Amino acid sequence: MLTWNEEKVISVNIEKVWELFSEENLQRIMPNVVEHTPIEKKEGIVGSKHRQSYKEGRRVETYIVETLGYENTESKKHLRIGFTLGKAFEIEAAFNLIKLDETSTRFIYTGHNKGINFLGKVMLKISGDKNNNIVVQDFMDKVEEEAMKESTSV
């Protein structure tokens, strides 16, 4: 199983960073997501499901993303999702935003990728932590980059 727990401070207001995790803006921080369609919306958001398609090269993988946790207060934002990818991987990710002040937000990205069958376990061993760390850092950098664009365009 691969796990990650990374954080960085983004010099942007928490609300502006949080907007990037909305359905309308998701492709800005996850450009390879080519579809994100609600299929079951729950009151309170937890339990809601979306059909999501992710394009890598020529291949498009479609899966169901379930919202496992959600909090939206003035000083803390939290979104936790889970999905099974290709019947081989169980993936959970959590995005936490903590307001430091009016112009700074702590962004914490945690999660795990677990092989659920022989193929998934072997593929995770081959890809290793180094490749996973690159993917995690690239995502965090993309969130910061888009948040900075958002704050300068206002």
C-alpha positions in Angstrom: 0.0 0.0 0.0 1.2 3.5 -0.9 0.4 6.3 1.6 1.0 10.0 1.5 0.7 12.9 3.9 1.9 16.2 2.5 1.2 19.8 3.3 2.1 23.3 2.1 1.1 26.8 2.9 -0.6 28.6 0.0 -0.6 32.4 0.1 -4.3 32.7 -0.9 -7.6 33.0 1.1 -9.1 29.7 2.2 -12.3 30.3 0.2 -10.5 30.9 -3.0 -8.5 27.6 -2.6 -11.7 25.7 -1.6 -13.4 26.9 -4.8 -10.9 24.8 -6.8 -12.4 21.6 -5.3 -16.0 22.4 -6.5 -17.5 20.4 -9.4 -17.2 23.4 -11.7 -13.5 23.9 -11.1 -12.3 20.4 -10.6 -10.6 20.1 -14.0 -8.4 23.1 -13.2 -6.6 21.1 -10.5 -7.2 17.7 -12.1 -6.8 18.3 -15.9 -6.8 14.6 -16.8 -10.4 14.3 -15.3 -12.5 14.4 -18.5 -15.8 13.7 -16.8 -17.2 14.4 -13.4 -20.9 13.7 -13.4 -23.2 13.5 -10.3 -25.0 10.2 -10.1 -26.3 10.3 -6.5 -26.4 13.5 -4.4 -26.9 13.1 -0.7 -28.1 15.8 1.7 -25.0 16.8 3.7 -22.8 15.7 0.8 -21.3 12.6 2.5 -22.4 9.5 0.5 -22.8 11.4 -2.7 -21.4 9.7 -5.8 -20.0 10.9 -9.1 -19.0 9.1 -12.2 -15.5 10.2 -13.1 -13.4 9.5 -16.1 -9.7 10.0 -16.1 -7.6 10.1 -19.3 -4.0 8.9 -19.2 -2.4 8.9 -22.7 -5.0 7.4 -25.0 -6.7 5.3 -22.3 -9.8 6.6 -20.4 -10.6 4.9 -17.1 -14.1 5.4 -15.6 -15.0 4.8 -12.0 -17.4 5.9 -9.2 -16.1 8.4 -6.7 -17.9 8.5 -3.3 -17.7 11.4 -0.9 -16.6 9.8 2.5 -16.1 13.0 4.5 -17.0 16.7 4.2 -16.7 19.8 6.3 -17.1 23.4 5.3 -16.6 25.9 8.1 -15.0 29.4 8.1 -11.7 28.1 9.3 -11.5 24.5 8.0 -12.5 22.8 4.8 -12.3 19.0 4.4 -13.2 16.7 1.6 -12.4 12.9 1.7 -13.2 10.7 -1.3 -12.8 7.1 -2.2 -13.0 5.0 -5.3 -11.9 1.6 -6.8 -9.8 1.9 -10.0 -9.7 -0.8 -12.6 -10.8 -3.5 -10.1 -7.2 -3.4 -8.9 -6.8 -0.4 -6.6 -8.7 1.0 -3.7 -7.9 4.7 -3.4 -8.8 7.2 -0.7 -7.7 10.8 -0.6 -8.4 13.7 1.8 -8.0 17.4 1.1 -7.9 19.6 4.2 -7.6 23.4 4.2 -7.0 25.3 7.3 -7.3 29.1 7.5 -4.1 30.6 8.9 -5.1 34.2 8.3 -7.0 36.2 5.6 -4.4 35.5 3.0 -2.8 32.2 3.9 -4.1 28.6 3.9 -2.5 25.4 5.0 -3.2 22.7 2.4 -2.9 19.1 3.7 -3.2 16.2 1.2 -3.4 12.7 2.6 -4.4 9.3 1.2 -3.6 5.8 0.3 -3.5 3.6 -2.8 -4.0 -0.1 -1.9 -3.7 -3.0 -4.3 -6.9 -5.2 -3.9 -5.8 -8.1 -6.1 -2.6 -9.7 -7.2 -2.2 -7.4 -10.3 -2.8 -4.2 -8.2 -0.3 -5.3 -5.5 2.4 -6.0 -8.1 1.8 -2.8 -10.0 2.1 -0.7 -6.8 5.4 -2.5 -5.9 6.8 -1.8 -9.4 5.7 1.9 -9.4 7.0 2.5 -5.9 7.0 5.4 -3.5 9.1 7.7 -5.7 6.6 7.8 -8.6 3.8 8.3 -6.1 5.6 11.2 -4.4 6.0 12.9 -7.8 2.3 12.6 -8.5 1.4 13.9 -5.1 3.8 16.9 -5.4 2.6 17.7 -8.9 -1.0 17.8 -7.7 -0.1 20.0 -4.7 1.8 22.4 -7.0 -1.2 22.5 -9.4 -3.5 23.4 -6.6 -1.2 26.2 -5.5 -0.7 27.4 -9.1 -4.4 27.6 -9.8 -5.1 29.3 -6.4 -2.5 31.9 -7.2 -4.1 32.5 -10.6 -7.5 32.9 -8.9 -6.2 35.4 -6.4 -4.4 37.6 -9.0 -7.5 37.6 -11.4 -9.7 39.2 -8.8 
